[in-house]
Amino acid sequence: MITKEEVSKIAKLAKLSVDENEIEQLSEDMSRIIEFADSINNVVETADVEFENINNISNAFNEDIVLDSYDRDEILKNREGGENGYFVIRKSLRG
């Protein structure tokens, strides 16, 4: 279990201000987090189990289909201010 002194030391290193009445709860919470991490570390190695295709899906991707598009000049003729094949837009910077 994480002691109150260790919680205070960690808080000081992290430059956090912690009230004395919060230290007990933080100690319990941190202890539970470490127990959980330890339980994950103790899981049996599963290197022999393959997870690459557990649902037996083959060719789940759609085929690319090329469709005709509008001519760039035709699109730009509907917009005032098209220059050199591009739309001219107002610069917008917020900061």
C-alpha positions in Angstrom: 0.0 0.0 0.0 1.2 3.5 -0.8 1.8 5.4 2.5 0.7 8.9 3.2 4.3 10.0 3.2 4.8 8.6 -0.3 1.7 10.4 -1.5 3.0 13.7 0.0 6.4 13.2 -1.7 4.8 12.4 -5.1 2.6 15.5 -4.8 5.6 17.6 -3.9 7.6 16.3 -6.9 4.6 16.9 -9.2 4.3 20.4 -7.6 0.7 19.7 -6.6 -0.9 21.1 -3.5 -2.8 18.4 -1.6 -4.9 18.9 1.5 -4.2 16.7 4.5 -7.8 15.3 4.4 -7.3 14.2 0.7 -4.1 12.2 1.3 -5.8 9.2 2.8 -8.1 8.8 -0.2 -5.2 9.4 -2.7 -3.2 6.7 -0.9 -6.1 4.2 -1.3 -6.7 5.2 -5.0 -3.0 5.0 -5.9 -2.7 1.6 -4.2 -5.7 0.3 -6.2 -4.1 1.6 -9.4 -0.8 -0.2 -8.6 -2.7 -3.4 -7.7 -4.5 -3.2 -11.1 -1.2 -2.7 -13.0 0.4 -5.6 -11.1 -2.6 -7.9 -12.1 -2.1 -6.9 -15.7 1.7 -7.7 -15.4 0.9 -11.1 -14.0 -1.3 -12.2 -16.9 0.0 -15.4 -18.6 1.9 -14.7 -21.8 -0.3 -15.4 -24.9 2.4 -15.4 -27.6 1.2 -18.7 -29.0 -2.4 -17.4 -29.6 -2.9 -15.7 -33.0 -5.4 -12.8 -33.1 -4.7 -11.7 -36.7 -7.9 -13.1 -38.2 -10.1 -14.3 -35.4 -13.4 -13.7 -37.3 -12.2 -15.4 -40.5 -13.0 -12.4 -42.6 -11.5 -12.3 -46.1 -11.3 -9.3 -48.4 -13.4 -7.0 -46.2 -12.4 -4.0 -48.2 -14.5 -2.4 -50.9 -13.0 -2.2 -54.4 -12.0 1.4 -55.4 -14.2 2.8 -58.1 -13.1 5.8 -60.1 -16.0 8.1 -61.1 -16.0 11.0 -63.5 -15.6 14.3 -61.9 -16.4 17.9 -62.9 -13.8 19.8 -64.9 -11.9 22.2 -62.6 -12.5 25.2 -64.9 -16.3 24.4 -64.9 -16.3 24.4 -61.1 -14.3 27.7 -60.9 -16.6 29.5 -63.3 -19.3 29.5 -60.7 -17.1 31.2 -58.1 -15.8 34.7 -58.5 -12.1 35.1 -57.7 -10.9 31.7 -58.9 -7.2 32.1 -59.7 -4.7 29.7 -61.3 -7.1 26.7 -60.9 -7.8 27.3 -57.1 -10.4 28.9 -55.0 -9.2 32.1 -53.3 -10.4 32.2 -49.7 -10.0 34.7 -46.9 -7.3 34.0 -44.4 -8.7 33.2 -41.0 -6.4 33.0 -38.0 -7.7 33.1 -34.5 -5.4 33.2 -31.6 
